Amino acid sequence: MIGIGLSLITALADGLIKHAALQERFSGWTWLLTAAFLYGLTAFGWFFVLRKFKLSTAGTLYAVSIAVFLALLGIFYFKEHLAPMEIFGIILALVALIILGRFA
């Protein structure tokens, strides 16, 4: 659960970077610095997660959960539209996340 929470924080930081990138003439630098701070915090969290899990397990957990969180952020906050194959990929990622949660 901690790894998924860290992925959620990372997705929030990615959302802040996207928000900063959408600003005109680099007026979003405070959003960018906030995102960098959040990334730094998650590094400490991953340090403790990696003490308990194999790198391959933690990496898979991160990859699947960040893909789902970023897709949801794009859909609901940035109002992006997904192609049918992207939706199918997210469904597969959710299934993989559920399966990984049962075996972790």
N, C-alpha and C positions, 0 to 999 in steps of 0.2 A: 504494500500500500504506500510505503514511503516513496518508492521509485515512481509510482504513478503520480503521486503528489508533486514530486520534483519535475516530472514531465509536464504537468499542468503549469507549474511556475515558469518553465522554459517556454511553453507555448504562449504564456502571457507576455514574456519578454520579447518573443518573436512578433507578437501582435503590436507591441510598443514600437519595435523597429519599423514595421510596416506603416504604422501611423506616422512615425517621424519621416519616413520616406515620402509620404503623400503630402507633406507640408511644402510650401513654396519657398524657394531660396534658402533652404536649410534652416528654417525657423524651428524645426522640431528637434533641436539638439538636446533639450532637456529630456525628451522621451527616449532618445538614444542613450543618454547617460544612465537613465533609470533602468533601461533594459540591460546595460552592461553590469550594473550593480546586481540585478537579479541573477544574471548568468553566474557571477562570482559566488553568490550565495548557494546556488545549486551545486557548484563544484564541491563545496564542503559536504553537502548532503550525499552526493554520489560517493564521496570518499567512504562514508560509513556504510552505504549500501553495498559497495564493492568488497567490504570486509566480510560480508555475510554470504554474498552470491558469487557464482562464477561470472566471469566477464561476458561469456556468451549468453547467459541467462539475463543478466542485467541489460546487455545491449539489445537483445530481442525485446525485452519489456519496454525499453526506452523507444526503440524504433517504431514499434506498433502503437504505443500510446501517444507518442508525439504526432504521428501521422493522423490519428483520429482527432486529437485535440486541435491541430492546425486546420484540418478540414472543417470542423465545427466552428472554429473561430472565423474562418473565411466565409462560411455560409451565413452565420447569424450576426456577426458584427460588421464584416466588410461587404456583406450582401453579394458575394460571389456566387456564381452558378456552376454546378458540377455537371460534367458529362456523364452519361449512363455508365461508362466503364470506370469512372472515378468513384461513383456511388458503389458499384460492385466491389471495387478494391477496398473501400472503407468497410463494407460489410464483412469481407474476408479478414480484414485487420481486427475488427471487433471479435470475430469468432476466434482468431488466434490469441487475442488478449484474454478471452475467457478460458481457453484451453491452457494457456500459460499460467494463469492464476490458479488453476486446479493442481498443477504439477509443481509449482514453485514452493 
